[in-house]
Amino acid sequence: MLALTLVIGFMSLLDVTIVNVALPSIQTGLGAGNETVQWIVSGYALAFGLTLVAGGRLGDARGRRIMLMIGLIGFIASSAAVGFAPNAELVVAARLLQGAAAGLLTPQSSGLIQQLFSGRERGIAFGWFGTTVSIASATGPVLGGLLIAAFGEDRGWRTIFLVNVPIGLVALVLIWFWVPRRRRAADPAETRLDVVGALLLGAAVLCVLLPVVQAQSGVSWALAVLVGAPLFGWAFVAWERRVSAAGRPPLLDLALLRGTPGYASGIAVGTMYFTGFTGILLILSLFFQQAAGLTALQAGLLVTPWALGGAISSPIAGRLVARIGRMITVYAMLIMMSGIVALTLVLPPTPGQLRWPLLVLPLFVAGLGGGAVISPNITLSLNDVPPRMGGAAGAALQTGQRIGSAFGAALLVTAYHLGSARFDPAGGLRVALVCSLAVIAVALGLAVWDVRRRVA
């Protein structure tokens, strides 16, 4: 069951990054403009973030098995729709549906781990989950490049999405046989979804993410939407308190933020870390393909050391987190930052002077540190969360990560383009990496603060 949840998690997270190297092929093949291409990437992340918490709560209330099957059927169907779409507009629509289905799927992975494991074993299981996150993030460009190289520019990008279909169908059969049915709840009210709360939280997340999605398109009205984020956020908190006071199950129990050790700080650390981390792979892909003239496959292979480092460190960190605690994320972020600093120093003055062997060790070190951040943070954040709330609590944690990923991608791409205009592409990449370091330093500060708070 753990292997099954990891495969499903890998599929949904892979589609966040695998499309990066395919953007030039999609744009050429469909004749899509820059705004449409931006929606192909960011629309998935937007829909993903909107449905996470509601999907987690539905898994808590109705059972992981049924939500896994519903989410996976939707993911398979929408993946096929993207692969066969005749125009860019239908690709965008199918990507939105695919992101929404992924939002239903992903919380069930952390929820099942909460339900199946406890103590040190839970840390090990979340270590493998963190490995899945790291590998999915870093190998997406590699797999995308391989498929494009194998099937050509015109059809290769379509296979990136169609490959989800056979894998998803096998996983669907395994869910049917392996994942147990949920026991009937003693109180029928426990199975109800707080629809008003879901709508208010969805509106707040939309007000945060929509301006980010539209940032590259220069749409000025989107910035005004940000005003709605604190308003809907306040309304969500007020409504959830009212629901809890009335004795009804809330969408997200706010008492977790106040009374569960490590949960609120874990959300903050995870959000800031993903803000600084996610965009790095995107800007490296842009630099390698657009500035250095590499193919999609070559660009993907160049970030393989990052994936390898994360794959090595994440399960080890999962085993050590019970003994070392929050300090493991502090050490890991310091290692990752040292790798990014080294990468900044070995970059050539111009793209034409790129020497790829010099990039291998810095990328490996950065991946080694990054892999040891994600899984311990998940374990520490959810360690004291009751399993019956594991889906919603894990989904809130991942919502922060999705918001951070969206902001981080927009921030680093903007920094890259501004730096390229001011200097050159190599200079733009350095500017973006420095921005990444600044954000990760904030995540590091939050982790250090949490260590001191726990000691006090």
Secondary structure, 3 states (H helix, E strand, C coil): CHHHHHHHHHHHHHHHHCCHHHHHHHHHHHCCCHHHHHHHHHHHHHHHHHHHHHHHHHHHHHCHHHHHHHHHHHHHHHHHHHHHCCCHHHHHHHHHHHHHHHHHHHHHHHHHHHHHCCHHHHHHHHHHHHHHHHHHHHHHHHHHHHHHHHHHHHHHHHHHHHCHHHHHHHHHHHHHHHCCCCCCCCCHHHHCCCHHHHHHHHHHHHHHHHHHHHHHHCCCHHHHHHHHHHHHHHHHHHHHHHHHHCCCCCCCCCHHHHHCCCHHHHHHHHHHHHHHHHHHHHHHHHHHHHHCCCCHHHHHHHCHHHHHHHHHHHHHHHHHHHHHCCHHHHHHHHHHHHHHHHHHHHCCCCHHHCCCHHHHHHHHHHHHHHHHHHHHHHHHHHCCCCHHHHHHHHHHHHHHHHHHHHHHHHHHHHHHHHHHHHCCHHHHHHHHHHHHHHHHHHHHHHHHHHHHHHHC
